[in-house]
Amino acid sequence: MILNTLIECLLWLGAIYLITNFLIQRDKIKLDATIVELKKERKTRKNFYNDLVKSYDNHKETISEHRKTIEIYGEYVEKSNEIIERLNDKIKQLEGEDSER
């Protein structure tokens, strides 16, 4: 009787161990799959971040080039204004000479 109870207990413990081991292995597989997905997502986010940084650097460089171009055009505008002032002065001078005659 005690031997039968002991054998029954051992069978139940074996069954519990097998079920528990199965559940642990199943959860481990799910966990490994989740880790793989998270690594993929991390790599994707890292690539996205690197692309953003490159894009920002390119925009910064483009803005710098535009500023240089604006400075050059500003110099041309200043020179053009000086030429226009000289031409206006010359026109006034010629108009003054014409009115004296």
MMTF fields as JSON, N, C-alpha, C and O atoms, coordinates in Angstrom:
{
  "mmtfVersion": "1.0.0",
  "mmtfProducer": "UNKNOWN",
  "numBonds": 403,
  "numAtoms": 404,
  "numGroups": 101,
  "numChains": 1,
  "numModels": 1,
  "chainsPerModel": [1],
  "groupsPerChain": [101],
  "chainIdList": ["A"],
  "bondAtomList": [4, 2, 8, 6, 12, 10, 16, 14, 20, 18, 24, 22, 28, 26, 32, 30, 36, 34, 40, 38, 44, 42, 48, 46, 52, 50, 56, 54, 60, 58, 64, 62, 68, 66, 72, 70, 76, 74, 80, 78, 84, 82, 88, 86, 92, 90, 96, 94, 100, 98, 104, 102, 108, 106, 112, 110, 116, 114, 120, 118, 124, 122, 128, 126, 132, 130, 136, 134, 140, 138, 144, 142, 148, 146, 152, 150, 156, 154, 160, 158, 164, 162, 168, 166, 172, 170, 176, 174, 180, 178, 184, 182, 188, 186, 192, 190, 196, 194, 200, 198, 204, 202, 208, 206, 212, 210, 216, 214, 220, 218, 224, 222, 228, 226, 232, 230, 236, 234, 240, 238, 244, 242, 248, 246, 252, 250, 256, 254, 260, 258, 264, 262, 268, 266, 272, 270, 276, 274, 280, 278, 284, 282, 288, 286, 292, 290, 296, 294, 300, 298, 304, 302, 308, 306, 312, 310, 316, 314, 320, 318, 324, 322, 328, 326, 332, 330, 336, 334, 340, 338, 344, 342, 348, 346, 352, 350, 356, 354, 360, 358, 364, 362, 368, 366, 372, 370, 376, 374, 380, 378, 384, 382, 388, 386, 392, 390, 396, 394, 400, 398],
  "bondOrderList": [1, 1, 1, 1, 1, 1, 1, 1, 1, 1, 1, 1, 1, 1, 1, 1, 1, 1, 1, 1, 1, 1, 1, 1, 1, 1, 1, 1, 1, 1, 1, 1, 1, 1, 1, 1, 1, 1, 1, 1, 1, 1, 1, 1, 1, 1, 1, 1, 1, 1, 1, 1, 1, 1, 1, 1, 1, 1, 1, 1, 1, 1, 1, 1, 1, 1, 1, 1, 1, 1, 1, 1, 1, 1, 1, 1, 1, 1, 1, 1, 1, 1, 1, 1, 1, 1, 1, 1, 1, 1, 1, 1, 1, 1, 1, 1, 1, 1, 1, 1],
  "groupList": [{"groupName": "MET", "atomNameList": ["N", "CA", "C", "O"], "elementList": ["N", "C", "C", "O"], "formalChargeList": [0, 0, 0, 0], "bondAtomList": [1, 0, 2, 1, 3, 2], "bondOrderList": [1, 1, 2], "singleLetterCode": "M", "chemCompType": "L-PEPTIDE LINKING"}, {"groupName": "ILE", "atomNameList": ["N", "CA", "C", "O"], "elementList": ["N", "C", "C", "O"], "formalChargeList": [0, 0, 0, 0], "bondAtomList": [1, 0, 2, 1, 3, 2], "bondOrderList": [1, 1, 2], "singleLetterCode": "I", "chemCompType": "L-PEPTIDE LINKING"}, {"groupName": "LEU", "atomNameList": ["N", "CA", "C", "O"], "elementList": ["N", "C", "C", "O"], "formalChargeList": [0, 0, 0, 0], "bondAtomList": [1, 0, 2, 1, 3, 2], "bondOrderList": [1, 1, 2], "singleLetterCode": "L", "chemCompType": "L-PEPTIDE LINKING"}, {"groupName": "ASN", "atomNameList": ["N", "CA", "C", "O"], "elementList": ["N", "C", "C", "O"], "formalChargeList": [0, 0, 0, 0], "bondAtomList": [1, 0, 2, 1, 3, 2], "bondOrderList": [1, 1, 2], "singleLetterCode": "N", "chemCompType": "L-PEPTIDE LINKING"}, {"groupName": "THR", "atomNameList": ["N", "CA", "C", "O"], "elementList": ["N", "C", "C", "O"], "formalChargeList": [0, 0, 0, 0], "bondAtomList": [1, 0, 2, 1, 3, 2], "bondOrderList": [1, 1, 2], "singleLetterCode": "T", "chemCompType": "L-PEPTIDE LINKING"}, {"groupName": "GLU", "atomNameList": ["N", "CA", "C", "O"], "elementList": ["N", "C", "C", "O"], "formalChargeList": [0, 0, 0, 0], "bondAtomList": [1, 0, 2, 1, 3, 2], "bondOrderList": [1, 1, 2], "singleLetterCode": "E", "chemCompType": "L-PEPTIDE LINKING"}, {"groupName": "CYS", "atomNameList": ["N", "CA", "C", "O"], "elementList": ["N", "C", "C", "O"], "formalChargeList": [0, 0, 0, 0], "bondAtomList": [1, 0, 2, 1, 3, 2], "bondOrderList": [1, 1, 2], "singleLetterCode": "C", "chemCompType": "L-PEPTIDE LINKING"}, {"groupName": "TRP", "atomNameList": ["N", "CA", "C", "O"], "elementList": ["N", "C", "C", "O"], "formalChargeList": [0, 0, 0, 0], "bondAtomList": [1, 0, 2, 1, 3, 2], "bondOrderList": [1, 1, 2], "singleLetterCode": "W", "chemCompType": "L-PEPTIDE LINKING"}, {"groupName": "GLY", "atomNameList": ["N", "CA", "C", "O"], "elementList": ["N", "C", "C", "O"], "formalChargeList": [0, 0, 0, 0], "bondAtomList": [1, 0, 2, 1, 3, 2], "bondOrderList": [1, 1, 2], "singleLetterCode": "G", "chemCompType": "PEPTIDE LINKING"}, {"groupName": "ALA", "atomNameList": ["N", "CA", "C", "O"], "elementList": ["N", "C", "C", "O"], "formalChargeList": [0, 0, 0, 0], "bondAtomList": [1, 0, 2, 1, 3, 2], "bondOrderList": [1, 1, 2], "singleLetterCode": "A", "chemCompType": "L-PEPTIDE LINKING"}, {"groupName": "TYR", "atomNameList": ["N", "CA", "C", "O"], "elementList": ["N", "C", "C", "O"], "formalChargeList": [0, 0, 0, 0], "bondAtomList": [1, 0, 2, 1, 3, 2], "bondOrderList": [1, 1, 2], "singleLetterCode": "Y", "chemCompType": "L-PEPTIDE LINKING"}, {"groupName": "PHE", "atomNameList": ["N", "CA", "C", "O"], "elementList": ["N", "C", "C", "O"], "formalChargeList": [0, 0, 0, 0], "bondAtomList": [1, 0, 2, 1, 3, 2], "bondOrderList": [1, 1, 2], "singleLetterCode": "F", "chemCompType": "L-PEPTIDE LINKING"}, {"groupName": "GLN", "atomNameList": ["N", "CA", "C", "O"], "elementList": ["N", "C", "C", "O"], "formalChargeList": [0, 0, 0, 0], "bondAtomList": [1, 0, 2, 1, 3, 2], "bondOrderList": [1, 1, 2], "singleLetterCode": "Q", "chemCompType": "L-PEPTIDE LINKING"}, {"groupName": "ARG", "atomNameList": ["N", "CA", "C", "O"], "elementList": ["N", "C", "C", "O"], "formalChargeList": [0, 0, 0, 0], "bondAtomList": [1, 0, 2, 1, 3, 2], "bondOrderList": [1, 1, 2], "singleLetterCode": "R", "chemCompType": "L-PEPTIDE LINKING"}, {"groupName": "ASP", "atomNameList": ["N", "CA", "C", "O"], "elementList": ["N", "C", "C", "O"], "formalChargeList": [0, 0, 0, 0], "bondAtomList": [1, 0, 2, 1, 3, 2], "bondOrderList": [1, 1, 2], "singleLetterCode": "D", "chemCompType": "L-PEPTIDE LINKING"}, {"groupName": "LYS", "atomNameList": ["N", "CA", "C", "O"], "elementList": ["N", "C", "C", "O"], "formalChargeList": [0, 0, 0, 0], "bondAtomList": [1, 0, 2, 1, 3, 2], "bondOrderList": [1, 1, 2], "singleLetterCode": "K", "chemCompType": "L-PEPTIDE LINKING"}, {"groupName": "VAL", "atomNameList": ["N", "CA", "C", "O"], "elementList": ["N", "C", "C", "O"], "formalChargeList": [0, 0, 0, 0], "bondAtomList": [1, 0, 2, 1, 3, 2], "bondOrderList": [1, 1, 2], "singleLetterCode": "V", "chemCompType": "L-PEPTIDE LINKING"}, {"groupName": "SER", "atomNameList": ["N", "CA", "C", "O"], "elementList": ["N", "C", "C", "O"], "formalChargeList": [0, 0, 0, 0], "bondAtomList": [1, 0, 2, 1, 3, 2], "bondOrderList": [1, 1, 2], "singleLetterCode": "S", "chemCompType": "L-PEPTIDE LINKING"}, {"groupName": "HIS", "atomNameList": ["N", "CA", "C", "O"], "elementList": ["N", "C", "C", "O"], "formalChargeList": [0, 0, 0, 0], "bondAtomList": [1, 0, 2, 1, 3, 2], "bondOrderList": [1, 1, 2], "singleLetterCode": "H", "chemCompType": "L-PEPTIDE LINKING"}],
  "groupTypeList": [0, 1, 2, 3, 4, 2, 1, 5, 6, 2, 2, 7, 2, 8, 9, 1, 10, 2, 1, 4, 3, 11, 2, 1, 12, 13, 14, 15, 1, 15, 2, 14, 9, 4, 1, 16, 5, 2, 15, 15, 5, 13, 15, 4, 13, 15, 3, 11, 10, 3, 14, 2, 16, 15, 17, 10, 14, 3, 18, 15, 5, 4, 1, 17, 5, 18, 13, 15, 4, 1, 5, 1, 10, 8, 5, 10, 16, 5, 15, 17, 3, 5, 1, 1, 5, 13, 2, 3, 14, 15, 1, 15, 12, 2, 5, 8, 5, 14, 17, 5, 13],
  "groupIdList": [1, 2, 3, 4, 5, 6, 7, 8, 9, 10, 11, 12, 13, 14, 15, 16, 17, 18, 19, 20, 21, 22, 23, 24, 25, 26, 27, 28, 29, 30, 31, 32, 33, 34, 35, 36, 37, 38, 39, 40, 41, 42, 43, 44, 45, 46, 47, 48, 49, 50, 51, 52, 53, 54, 55, 56, 57, 58, 59, 60, 61, 62, 63, 64, 65, 66, 67, 68, 69, 70, 71, 72, 73, 74, 75, 76, 77, 78, 79, 80, 81, 82, 83, 84, 85, 86, 87, 88, 89, 90, 91, 92, 93, 94, 95, 96, 97, 98, 99, 100, 101],
  "secStructList": [7, 2, 2, 2, 2, 2, 2, 2, 2, 2, 2, 2, 2, 2, 2, 2, 2, 2, 2, 2, 2, 2, 2, 2, 2, 2, 2, 2, 2, 2, 2, 2, 2, 2, 2, 2, 2, 2, 2, 2, 2, 2, 2, 2, 2, 2, 2, 2, 2, 2, 2, 2, 2, 2, 2, 2, 2, 2, 2, 2, 2, 2, 2, 2, 2, 2, 2, 2, 2, 2, 2, 2, 2, 2, 2, 2, 2, 2, 2, 2, 2, 2, 2, 2, 2, 2, 2, 2, 2, 2, 2, 2, 2, 2, 2, 2, 2, 2, 2, 2, 7],
  "xCoordList": [0.827, 0.0, 0.87, 0.641, 1.853, 2.749, 3.565, 3.849, 3.939, 4.708, 3.885, 4.401, 2.605, 1.718, 1.56, 1.594, 1.391, 1.248, 2.535, 2.489, 3.671, 4.961, 5.161, 5.645, 4.788, 4.898, 3.958, 4.329, 2.723, 1.759, 2.283, 2.132, 2.893, 3.459, 4.588, 4.697, 5.421, 6.53, 6.014, 6.561, 4.964, 4.363, 3.803, 3.996, 3.097, 2.549, 3.678, 3.591, 4.714, 5.851, 6.515, 6.905, 6.641, 7.199, 6.33, 6.837, 5.013, 4.087, 4.156, 4.186, 4.183, 4.285, 5.591, 5.622, 6.682, 7.98, 7.934, 8.416, 7.362, 7.289, 6.437, 6.822, 5.297, 4.421, 5.123, 5.101, 5.742, 6.452, 7.604, 7.803, 8.354, 9.472, 8.977, 9.585, 7.856, 7.277, 6.881, 7.179, 6.21, 5.777, 6.975, 6.953, 8.02, 9.23, 9.881, 10.29, 9.983, 10.588, 9.763, 10.312, 8.428, 7.55, 7.734, 7.827, 7.786, 7.978, 9.364, 9.533, 10.353, 11.708, 11.754, 12.414, 11.057, 11.004, 10.322, 10.79, 9.211, 8.523, 9.435, 9.486, 10.141, 11.042, 12.173, 12.531, 12.734, 13.795, 13.279, 13.973, 12.059, 11.47, 11.258, 11.484, 10.828, 10.621, 11.951, 12.025, 12.994, 14.325, 14.795, 15.342, 14.585, 14.974, 14.217, 14.81, 12.909, 12.104, 12.58, 12.657, 12.895, 13.373, 14.713, 14.957, 15.582, 16.869, 16.669, 17.351, 15.725, 15.424, 14.891, 15.306, 13.966, 13.392, 14.463, 14.486, 15.341, 16.435, 17.335, 17.739, 17.645, 18.484, 17.771, 18.387, 16.465, 15.685, 15.685, 15.88, 15.464, 15.457, 16.832, 16.949, 17.872, 19.23, 19.511, 20.075, 19.116, 19.294, 18.498, 18.985, 17.256, 16.43, 17.087, 17.12, 17.605, 18.29, 19.511, 19.732, 20.306, 21.487, 21.098, 21.774, 19.998, 19.515, 19.092, 19.353, 18.437, 18.036, 19.249, 19.253, 20.278, 21.495, 22.136, 22.547, 22.224, 22.808, 21.979, 22.523, 20.662, 19.776, 19.964, 20.031, 20.049, 20.265, 21.585, 21.648, 22.642, 23.942, 23.88, 24.452, 23.186, 23.05, 22.281, 22.658, 21.199, 20.423, 21.259, 21.202, 22.032, 22.882, 23.893, 24.152, 24.457, 25.423, 24.743, 25.298, 23.546, 22.797, 22.472, 22.615, 22.037, 21.73, 22.98, 22.91, 24.109, 25.362, 25.69, 26.105, 25.498, 25.738, 24.787, 25.192, 23.512, 22.54, 22.932, 22.795, 23.413, 23.84, 25.0, 25.03, 25.949, 27.073, 26.566, 27.022, 25.622, 25.052, 24.338, 24.468, 23.582, 22.87, 23.87, 23.634, 24.982, 26.006, 26.585, 26.798, 26.838, 27.385, 26.381, 26.753, 25.088, 24.07, 23.937, 23.696, 24.091, 24.05, 25.157, 24.937, 26.347, 27.456, 27.132, 27.409, 26.535, 26.157, 25.119, 25.17, 24.166, 23.133, 23.779, 23.432, 24.715, 25.402, 26.15, 26.085, 26.854, 27.584, 26.61, 26.863, 25.478, 24.478, 23.902, 23.685, 23.65, 23.124, 24.126, 23.744, 25.416, 26.445, 26.462, 26.563, 26.363, 26.354, 25.117, 25.2, 23.97, 22.73, 22.848, 22.409, 23.432, 23.626, 24.524, 24.235, 25.623, 26.522, 25.825, 26.002, 25.023, 24.287, 23.263, 23.092, 22.587, 21.623, 22.33, 21.838, 23.51, 24.284, 24.688, 24.617, 25.108, 25.529, 24.347, 24.489, 23.156, 21.955, 21.601, 21.282, 21.661, 21.37, 22.376, 22.014, 23.643, 24.683, 24.412, 24.521, 24.054, 23.772, 22.515, 22.461, 21.5, 20.277, 20.585, 20.025, 21.491, 21.878, 22.616, 22.408, 23.472, 24.213, 23.255, 23.425, 22.231, 21.252, 20.413, 20.082, 20.064, 19.232, 20.03, 19.441, 21.367, 22.2, 22.315, 22.517, 22.196, 22.348, 21.147, 21.097],
  "yCoordList": [-1.191, 0.0, 1.252, 2.158, 1.318, 2.466, 2.523, 3.601, 1.34, 1.281, 1.794, 2.518, 1.424, 1.916, 3.439, 4.123, 3.955, 5.4, 6.108, 7.171, 5.536, 6.115, 6.117, 7.096, 5.026, 4.942, 5.959, 6.636, 6.064, 7.031, 8.464, 9.284, 8.761, 10.092, 10.363, 11.458, 9.355, 9.527, 9.741, 10.548, 9.016, 9.213, 10.623, 11.276, 11.093, 12.454, 13.503, 14.481, 13.289, 14.224, 14.232, 15.286, 13.046, 12.953, 13.679, 14.386, 13.505, 14.18, 15.69, 16.444, 16.123, 17.563, 18.114, 19.2, 17.344, 17.781, 17.897, 18.884, 16.908, 16.941, 18.12, 18.815, 18.346, 19.463, 20.797, 21.694, 20.915, 22.148, 22.391, 23.513, 21.354, 21.472, 21.878, 22.718, 21.268, 21.635, 23.109, 23.823, 23.559, 24.962, 25.913, 26.966, 25.53, 26.372, 26.454, 27.535, 25.327, 25.322, 26.157, 26.891, 26.029, 26.81, 28.306, 29.094, 28.692, 30.1, 30.581, 31.731, 29.696, 30.059, 30.319, 31.254, 29.497, 29.696, 31.03, 31.786, 31.311, 32.591, 33.76, 34.771, 33.611, 34.661, 34.884, 36.024, 33.789, 33.909, 34.605, 35.436, 34.264, 34.917, 36.406, 37.235, 36.742, 38.146, 38.892, 40.031, 38.255, 38.881, 39.142, 40.207, 38.174, 38.359, 39.532, 40.352, 39.622, 40.736, 42.074, 43.066, 42.089, 43.333, 43.755, 44.946, 42.794, 43.12, 43.683, 44.629, 43.1, 43.622, 45.053, 45.934, 45.269, 46.6, 47.596, 48.734, 47.164, 48.036, 48.412, 49.566, 47.425, 47.69, 48.656, 49.572, 48.441, 49.327, 50.749, 51.71, 50.874, 52.216, 52.859, 54.063, 52.056, 52.588, 53.086, 54.165, 52.301, 52.732, 54.003, 54.918, 54.053, 55.239, 56.454, 57.534, 56.275, 57.377, 57.823, 59.02, 56.866, 57.224, 57.966, 58.912, 57.534, 58.242, 59.665, 60.6, 59.829, 61.173, 62.066, 63.235, 61.502, 62.279, 62.687, 63.836, 61.751, 62.07, 63.147, 64.086, 62.996, 63.97, 65.345, 66.351, 65.388, 66.646, 67.278, 68.48, 66.464, 66.984, 67.527, 68.578, 66.813, 67.283, 68.597, 69.508, 68.697, 69.944, 71.078, 72.207, 70.777, 71.799, 72.302, 73.502, 71.371, 71.745, 72.567, 73.557, 72.149, 72.884, 74.29, 75.253, 74.415, 75.736, 76.603, 77.792, 76.028, 76.771, 77.268, 78.412, 76.39, 76.792, 77.906, 78.843, 77.808, 78.854, 80.184, 81.238, 80.137, 81.373, 82.014, 83.231, 81.196, 81.727, 82.36, 83.434, 81.693, 82.229, 83.544, 84.49, 83.612, 84.849, 85.975, 87.117, 85.663, 86.674, 87.192, 88.393, 86.271, 86.676, 87.573, 88.614, 87.163, 87.991, 89.335, 90.352, 89.351, 90.608, 91.545, 92.747, 90.996, 91.816, 92.36, 93.522, 91.508, 91.968, 93.076, 94.034, 92.944, 93.971, 95.282, 96.35, 95.203, 96.418, 97.073, 98.291, 96.277, 96.832, 97.431, 98.498, 96.732, 97.247, 98.556, 99.477, 98.658, 99.903, 101.041, 102.172, 100.738, 101.765, 102.236, 103.432, 101.292, 101.646, 102.481, 103.466, 102.082, 102.831, 104.242, 105.195, 104.394, 105.727, 106.574, 107.745, 105.98, 106.74, 107.146, 108.258, 106.216, 106.539, 107.646, 108.541, 107.589, 108.643, 109.986, 111.017, 109.961, 111.193, 111.721, 112.925, 110.831, 111.234, 111.812, 112.808, 111.171, 111.66, 113.058, 113.948, 113.248, 114.571, 115.597, 116.735, 115.191, 116.105, 116.492, 117.66, 115.493, 115.781, 116.628, 117.514, 116.361, 117.164, 118.604, 119.552, 118.756, 120.093, 120.832, 122.033, 120.148, 120.754, 121.154, 122.196, 120.299, 120.58, 121.789, 122.591, 121.936, 123.065, 124.375, 125.441, 124.314, 125.51, 126.004, 127.197, 125.156, 125.549, 126.18, 126.575],
  "zCoordList": [0.0, 0.0, 0.0, -0.801, 0.876, 0.921, -0.365, -0.887, -0.869, -2.108, -3.28, -4.131, -3.331, -4.396, -4.317, -5.34, -3.125, -2.923, -3.323, -3.942, -2.979, -3.339, -4.856, -5.423, -5.499, -6.978, -7.621, -8.579, -7.082, -7.615, -7.458, -8.364, -6.318, -6.08, -7.07, -7.621, -7.286, -8.238, -9.664, -10.415, -10.027, -11.356, -11.501, -12.527, -10.45, -10.493, -10.545, -11.288, -9.761, -9.788, -11.167, -11.67, -11.773, -13.131, -14.136, -15.007, -14.016, -14.933, -14.747, -15.72, -13.497, -13.219, -13.777, -14.354, -13.597, -14.121, -15.637, -16.192, -16.319, -17.789, -18.274, -19.214, -17.643, -18.041, -17.783, -18.626, -16.619, -16.287, -17.249, -17.717, -17.541, -18.47, -19.861, -20.525, -20.297, -21.589, -21.609, -22.566, -20.555, -20.487, -20.467, -21.104, -19.727, -19.673, -21.048, -21.472, -21.748, -23.073, -24.058, -24.879, -23.96, -24.838, -24.578, -25.519, -23.319, -22.978, -23.395, -23.799, -23.295, -23.708, -25.213, -25.665, -25.98, -27.434, -27.752, -28.604, -27.057, -27.267, -26.889, -27.589, -25.791, -25.336, -26.335, -26.631, -26.856, -27.863, -29.117, -29.702, -29.527, -30.7, -30.433, -31.314, -29.228, -28.867, -28.871, -29.333, -28.362, -28.352, -29.776, -30.063, -30.675, -32.076, -32.684, -33.384, -32.425, -32.942, -32.387, -33.112, -31.103, -30.493, -31.075, -31.269, -31.354, -31.972, -33.365, -33.76, -34.122, -35.459, -35.361, -36.114, -34.42, -34.242, -33.817, -34.286, -32.935, -32.481, -33.654, -33.792, -34.5, -35.671, -36.616, -37.162, -36.802, -37.668, -37.123, -37.867, -35.813, -35.205, -35.282, -35.508, -35.095, -35.17, -36.592, -36.773, -37.596, -38.986, -39.261, -39.924, -38.741, -38.925, -38.287, -38.878, -37.087, -36.389, -37.186, -37.364, -37.666, -38.455, -39.727, -40.131, -40.362, -41.552, -41.2, -41.958, -40.046, -39.621, -39.392, -39.776, -38.763, -38.505, -39.826, -39.987, -40.774, -42.084, -42.784, -43.365, -42.718, -43.346, -42.717, -43.423, -41.391, -40.684, -41.111, -41.37, -41.184, -41.594, -43.018, -43.308, -43.911, -45.291, -45.35, -46.087, -44.569, -44.549, -43.977, -44.465, -42.946, -42.343, -43.375, -43.475, -44.135, -45.166, -46.266, -46.744, -46.659, -47.683, -47.201, -47.954, -45.958, -45.398, -45.391, -45.701, -45.047, -45.042, -46.453, -46.639, -47.446, -48.837, -49.258, -49.947, -48.842, -49.179, -48.539, -49.16, -47.317, -46.651, -47.41, -47.591, -47.851, -48.63, -49.92, -50.311, -50.58, -51.822, -51.556, -52.333, -50.457, -50.107, -49.839, -50.235, -49.17, -48.923, -50.237, -50.403, -51.171, -52.478, -53.201, -53.741, -53.211, -53.86, -53.158, -53.809, -51.835, -51.088, -51.552, -51.701, -51.78, -52.279, -53.655, -53.949, -54.519, -55.853, -55.778, -56.549, -54.838, -54.68, -54.233, -54.737, -53.294, -52.845, -54.002, -54.174, -54.791, -55.942, -56.947, -57.507, -57.177, -58.109, -57.603, -58.39, -56.304, -55.738, -55.903, -56.204, -55.704, -55.902, -57.358, -57.631, -58.281, -59.714, -60.034, -60.767, -59.483, -59.726, -59.164, -59.806, -57.976, -57.392, -58.283, -58.527, -58.773, -59.649, -60.944, -61.44, -61.483, -62.71, -62.45, -63.278, -61.311, -60.976, -60.817, -61.276, -60.151, -60.017, -61.386, -61.636, -62.265, -63.61, -64.379, -65.089, -64.234, -64.91, -64.402, -65.19, -63.07, -62.501, -63.005, -63.304, -63.099, -63.57, -65.019, -65.392, -65.837, -67.245, -67.395, -68.248, -66.567, -66.612, -66.199, -66.75, -65.212, -64.772, -65.878, -66.051, -66.63, -67.741, -68.86, -69.493, -69.099, -70.154, -69.793, -70.666, -68.521, -68.113, -68.158, -68.338, -67.996, -68.055, -69.493, -69.718, -70.415, -71.818, -72.318, -73.482]
}
